[in-house]
Amino acid sequence: MNLKVLLPFQVFAEAADVTRIVAETPAGSFGVLPHRLDCVAALAPGILTWQRAGEAETCIAVDEGVLVKAGPDVLISVRNAIASGDVGELRAAVEREFKNLDEQERSVRSALARMESDLIRRMAAIHNGR
């Protein structure tokens, strides 16, 4: 298989002749082998691993995203990724970086919702002539 890990503004990693890929989804681990049928899977923040024939396993930490397998090509598009030689360090990075972003996003979304409701309230007041 041919693997590409894509970030919003760059190609993070590329590998040819990949024999297996394991990613984390909201439902658990998800494996891809060369003869698997084409598929799409939503990815959760976690560790992405792949292996090439005769080589050691490669691991990176990825944020949430999507995996698409079409024929021999596997494209993984994520918001952020971190490479490191130590799997324990990658797991800690997932917890520290990616899970923390989710909390920040919830806070920002909450603030935006308050601003939107205030804007709608003011527009209604103007429309009603107050």
N, C-alpha and C positions, 0 to 999 in steps of 0.2 A: 504494500500500500504506500501511497505518497501522502505524507502528513504535512499540513501547514497550520500553525497556530497564529492567528491574526489578532492584533490589537486594533483599536480604532484608527491609528495613524501609521502603523508599520507591521511588517511581518516579524513576529517574535521568534519563531523557530520553524525550520523546515527539515524534513527527513524523508529519504527515499528508502525503499525496500524494508518498510516497517512490517514486522510479523505479528504484533499485537499492540493494542491500545486499551488502557483502562482509565475511565473517567468517573467522577462522582456526579450523580444526579440527585434531585430531591428525594427519589425513591430508593437510593442506594448506589452501589458501584455498577458500572456499565462497561462491558467488554466488547471490543471489536476485533474480529479476526479477518484475514483477507477475503474469505469467501462468504462473509456475512451479506445478507441482502441489504440493499440501500435503505437508509433510515435517517431520521432526525431525532435528536435528543436534547432537551434542556439540561444545562449543566449547573450545578450548585458550586459555591466556592469550595475548593478542595485541592487534592493532589492529582495531577494528570501524569500518567506514566506510559511510556512506550518502549518497545524493544525492537532492535534491528537484528537480523540474523548474525549470530556469532559475536554480538556486542553486549555490553552490560546495559541494564535498564536505565533509562533517562527519566528523571522526575522534575516537574516544575509545579509551582503553586499557581492556580488560576482562580480568577474571580468568576462570578456567574456568567453564563453565555450560552452558546448553542454549538452542537456537534452535528455536522452533516456528512454522511457517507454516500458518495455517488460513484459507483464503479470502484476503481482502484484508489480514488482520491478521497481523503478525509480532511475536511476543513473544520477547524475549531476556532470560533470567533468569541473572544472574551473581552471584558472591559480592562482587565489588568492581569499581569503575570509576573512571577518572580522566579528566577533560576538560582539554584544553590546545589552544592554537592551533598548536603546533609538533609535527609528526609525529616528528621526531627526539627531542624531549623525551618524547613518549608511548612510543616504543620503549624509551628508557632507563628509563622508569617501569615498564614491563612487566618488564624484566630485573631491576630493583632491587627492586620491591615484590612482584610476584606469584610470580616464580620463587623468591625468598627464602622466601616463605610455605610453599611446597612442602617445602623443606628443614626448616623448623620443624615442620611437620605430621608428617613422617617421624620426627623426633626424639621428638615427643610420643607418636606411635603406638608407637614402640619402648619407651618408658618404660611406657606402659599395658600392653603385652604382658608386660613383666617383672613388673609388679604383679599382673596376672591370674594368671600362672603361679605366682607365690609364694602367692597366695591359694588357688589350687586345691591346691597342695602342702600347705599348712597344714590345709585342710579334710580332705584325705585322711588326714593324720596324726591328726587328731581322730577321724575316722570309724574308723580302725584301732586306736584306743585308745592311742596313743603319747603 
